[in-house]
Amino acid sequence: KDPVTLYVSGGNTQVLAFTEGRYRIFGETQDLGIGNAIDKLARELGLEHPGGPKLEELAKHGKYIELPYVVKGMDLSFSGILTAAKKLIPKHKPEDICYSFQETCFAMLTEVTERAVAHTEKEEVLLTGGVAANKRLQEMLSIMCKERGARFYVVNPEFAGDNGAMIAWVGMLMSGQKSTDLGINRYWRTDEVEISWRL
């Protein structure tokens, strides 16, 4: 009903919570969305599209290699870890690179989500976005929530893909709003949208 939301996709990586009529961003990526970083590494490794599920599968059979861990407050950065992982390609097995990349990135995401839960004192975490389908990320967040006494939810896969505009349009219609000019702004930030249907 009132979760901290971890929104992980190709275009966005944000830790959000609803307050005062808007979703507030407590932490976010300073460069690449986690989904974009995963896709870029998958391409470098020669994995077929979509690369995320293939990277996840290879990671199940890998061993850990240390990679940069970049968290500042509740903000994250994935470009440095991506560059470091790419440099490992000639010398290491793809399984080890995938495992190390996934574990490090997901530990960062879990840390900032835990900080947001502590800061907001909320008792629920919602995982959403295309990367929400990753079972290892779900597992790490579930463990953190259990340790903190919070409930953990994952959005249904049919609502986690690249259909945000359609969901927003249906939400507008359901709340009685009408518009002939959608006024689409691809740079519109999550925290700039007034949430009139949830007060």
C-alpha positions in Angstrom: 0.0 0.0 0.0 2.8 2.4 0.8 6.2 0.9 -0.3 9.6 2.1 -1.0 9.8 1.3 -4.8 13.0 0.2 -6.5 12.4 1.0 -10.2 15.0 -0.8 -12.4 14.9 -0.6 -16.1 17.0 0.2 -19.1 16.3 3.9 -18.9 15.8 4.4 -15.1 17.2 3.2 -11.9 15.5 5.0 -9.0 14.6 4.4 -5.3 11.2 6.1 -4.8 8.5 6.6 -2.2 5.2 8.4 -2.3 4.8 11.5 -0.1 2.8 14.7 -0.3 1.1 13.9 -3.7 4.3 12.9 -5.5 6.8 10.1 -5.8 10.0 11.4 -4.3 13.4 10.1 -5.6 15.6 9.2 -2.7 18.4 7.7 -4.9 19.1 7.1 -8.5 21.7 6.3 -11.1 24.1 9.0 -11.9 24.8 7.6 -15.4 23.3 4.4 -16.9 20.1 2.6 -15.9 20.9 -0.9 -14.6 19.0 -2.5 -17.5 21.1 -0.5 -20.0 24.3 -1.6 -18.3 23.2 -5.2 -18.3 22.4 -5.0 -22.0 25.7 -3.4 -22.9 27.7 -6.0 -21.1 25.6 -8.8 -22.7 26.4 -7.4 -26.1 30.1 -7.2 -25.3 30.0 -10.8 -24.3 28.2 -11.7 -27.6 25.0 -12.8 -25.9 21.8 -12.7 -28.0 19.0 -10.2 -27.3 17.5 -9.9 -24.8 20.7 -10.2 -22.9 19.4 -9.8 -19.3 18.0 -13.4 -19.0 21.1 -14.9 -20.7 23.4 -12.9 -18.4 21.4 -14.1 -15.4 21.7 -17.7 -16.5 25.5 -17.5 -17.0 25.9 -15.8 -13.6 24.5 -19.0 -11.9 27.7 -20.8 -12.8 30.3 -18.1 -12.1 32.8 -17.2 -9.4 33.3 -13.7 -8.0 35.9 -11.3 -9.3 36.1 -8.0 -7.5 34.6 -5.0 -9.4 34.1 -1.3 -8.4 31.3 -0.7 -6.0 29.9 2.8 -6.4 27.3 4.1 -4.0 27.2 7.7 -2.8 24.5 8.2 -0.2 21.5 6.7 -2.0 22.9 7.3 -5.6 24.6 4.8 -7.7 26.9 4.7 -10.8 27.1 1.8 -13.2 29.4 3.1 -15.9 32.7 2.4 -14.0 31.7 -1.2 -13.1 30.6 -1.8 -16.7 34.0 -0.6 -18.0 35.8 -2.7 -15.5 33.7 -5.8 -16.5 34.4 -5.2 -20.2 38.2 -5.2 -19.4 37.8 -8.7 -17.9 36.5 -10.2 -21.1 39.8 -11.3 -22.6 41.1 -12.9 -19.4 38.1 -14.4 -17.7 35.2 -16.8 -18.3 31.9 -15.1 -19.2 30.2 -16.9 -16.3 32.6 -15.2 -13.8 32.1 -11.8 -15.4 28.3 -12.2 -15.4 28.2 -13.4 -11.8 30.6 -10.6 -10.6 28.7 -7.9 -12.4 25.3 -9.0 -11.3 26.3 -9.6 -7.7 28.0 -6.2 -7.4 25.3 -4.2 -9.1 22.5 -5.9 -7.2 24.3 -5.5 -3.9 24.5 -1.8 -4.6 20.8 -1.7 -5.4 19.9 -3.6 -2.3 22.0 -1.2 -0.2 20.4 1.9 -1.4 16.9 0.4 -1.1 17.7 -0.6 2.5 18.8 2.9 3.2 15.6 4.3 1.8 13.5 1.9 4.0 15.4 3.0 7.1 15.1 6.7 6.2 11.3 6.5 5.4 10.5 4.0 8.0 8.2 2.3 5.5 7.4 -1.4 5.9 7.1 -2.5 2.3 9.4 -2.7 -0.7 8.1 -3.0 -4.3 10.4 -4.1 -7.1 9.4 -2.8 -10.6 10.8 -2.3 -14.1 12.1 -4.7 -16.6 15.0 -5.8 -14.5 12.5 -6.8 -11.7 12.2 -10.2 -13.5 15.7 -11.1 -12.4 15.4 -13.8 -9.7 18.8 -13.0 -8.0 17.8 -9.4 -7.5 14.5 -10.6 -6.1 16.3 -12.9 -3.7 18.7 -10.3 -2.5 15.9 -7.8 -1.8 13.8 -10.4 -0.2 16.6 -11.3 2.3 17.1 -7.6 3.1 13.4 -7.1 3.7 13.2 -10.2 5.9 16.1 -8.9 8.0 14.4 -5.5 8.4 10.9 -6.9 9.0 9.5 -5.4 5.8 7.2 -7.1 3.3 8.6 -7.6 -0.2 6.6 -7.4 -3.5 7.5 -7.8 -7.1 5.3 -6.2 -9.8 3.6 -8.7 -12.2 5.8 -9.2 -15.2 3.1 -7.9 -17.6 3.3 -4.5 -15.9 7.1 -4.4 -15.7 8.1 -4.0 -19.3 8.3 -1.1 -21.7 4.7 0.0 -21.4 4.8 2.9 -19.0 3.1 5.3 -21.3 0.2 3.0 -21.8 -0.2 2.4 -18.1 -0.1 6.2 -17.4 -2.7 6.8 -20.1 -5.1 4.2 -18.6 -4.5 5.8 -15.2 -5.5 9.2 -16.6 -8.6 7.8 -18.2 -9.6 5.9 -15.0 -9.2 9.0 -12.9 -11.5 11.0 -15.2 -8.7 13.2 -16.8 -8.9 13.9 -20.5 -6.4 15.3 -22.9 -6.1 15.6 -26.6 -2.5 16.8 -26.4 -0.5 14.2 -24.5 2.4 16.7 -24.1 4.9 13.8 -24.0 8.3 14.9 -22.5 10.7 12.0 -22.5 12.8 13.9 -19.9 9.9 14.2 -17.4 11.3 13.0 -14.1 9.3 10.7 -11.9 9.3 13.2 -9.1 7.8 16.0 -11.3 4.5 14.2 -11.9 1.6 15.1 -9.6 -0.1 11.9 -8.6 -3.8 13.0 -8.4 -5.3 9.5 -8.4 -3.6 8.6 -5.1 -4.1 11.1 -2.3 
